[in-house]
Amino acid sequence: MVLALLNLMISNAQNPIPLKNSQSSVVIVNNIKPRRGTSQGLPNTRLHYTPGKPVKYWSLATAASIMARYPDYREAYWKPWSYVQGYMFHSFEMLYRLTGDRQYMDFIKKYIDNFVDEQGNFHGDKLTNLDNIMTGNSIVGLYEYTKDNRYKIAADQFRKAFDTYPRSADGQFWHGDKSPNMWIDGVFMGQMFLIRYGKSIGDTGYCFDEAARQVLVCAKHLRKENSGLYLHAWTEKPESVKWADPKTGLSPEVWSEGMGWFALVVAELLAEMPQTHPKYNEIKNIYLEMAADLKKQQDKKTGGWYMIVDKGNHPDNWIDPSGTGMFLYALQKGIELNLISHREYNPVVKKAYKCLISFAKINERGLVDIEGGGDGISVKPDYETYVHYNRTTNAKETVGAFLWGTTIMEKPKKEPGNKI
């Protein structure tokens, strides 16, 4: 009976749901139990990939593994609605555009339809922190693909959340509404939505102006000295948090994944912002300085980047697959946008890709496992706490970064047998 049920669940995940407008009822069910305790998802789920053998397209195998492990994607992480789903879905959309395989958009739609009802009301978490806003990006994406107006109505609710969202004195969004702390992660979480909304729905002037302002004020506060590297966070009330320097309010280190979030959103903003925008060149200069320092900090032996980016020669530091995947994507995106030289940076991204896939393997069930990343890292008070953070299999942010990096490098085509 159990095996039959599992087979039925996997079969349901294989059957695409229409991307066109549907008259069927949308059932909102949020009282499900997250599967936070395991990185493997449904027990006994298997794919056709050969254990221990490298695959041609790690991007396709990773996406297939996510869909196989979590046919109901609300159950994947610590709560049903989170930024992680939206982070993964960006790559699922890329895979859909590259392969034409509708299973990727079907998977996104199946998830989002649990939170958007037939009238376009959003029934996920409160939009009171930037993390909860990130996956609204995928709601805009569904509006692009389906033209179903309920997705626009839902996206409008996310857009309106910014009108009253708390900010620092110079305009940077707080990470959440409870304390005046600005994390570099939050620039990604909030601006990915605004960029997409401005491009596809409207209020374009506000959306690109705001996204530019958030990038620029973040850069002003978090830039490390005169470099193209960025610290993790700052606060207006340093006495309220343990990680802040009492004078500057800054956190101490250039955490790879944090700077990775920033690198991704700067690259995406430059891809979508009109080059005539008055802040375009300032954003571009931030990107160019960042790219130059990333090239400089890349580990010459492995091609990856360290957990603390600029302290590769310090004790106990380690190559971080999450930051490596993010920086790989941001640099390759810059090459494709002609922001940086192909001749100069192609060797950088090729070496980074080789490093990134060295963290992956096909396990005994034919699923992709990605080793060596840290899961859910928040702001830390010192170097030691960052580098001694526990590393796990399939850390959620690491899987997302791996998928972004492999997708942009591999640009896979549709192959028989990719579906779960």
Secondary structure, DSSP 8 states (H G I E B T S, - for coil): -HHHHHHHHHHHHHS---SS---S-----------TT-SS-STT---SS-TT---S-HHHHHHHHHHHH-SSGGGSSSSSS-HHHHHHHHHHHHHHHHH--THHHHHHHHHHTTTB-TT--B-SS-S-BHHHHTTHHHHHHHHHHH--HHHHHHHHHHHHHGGG--B-TTS-B-SBSSS-EEEHHHHHHHHHHHHHHHHHTS-HHHHHHHHHHHHHHHHHHHB-TTSS-B-SEEES-GGG-TTS-TTT-B-S--BHHHHHHHHHHHHHHHHHS-TTSTTHHHHHHHHHHHHHHHHHHS-TTTS--BSBTT-TTSTT--B-HHHHHHHHHHHHHHHHTTSS-HHHHHHHHHHHHHHHHTTEEE-TTS-EEE-SEESS----SSHHHHHTS-EETT-HHHHHHHHHHHHHHH-----TT---
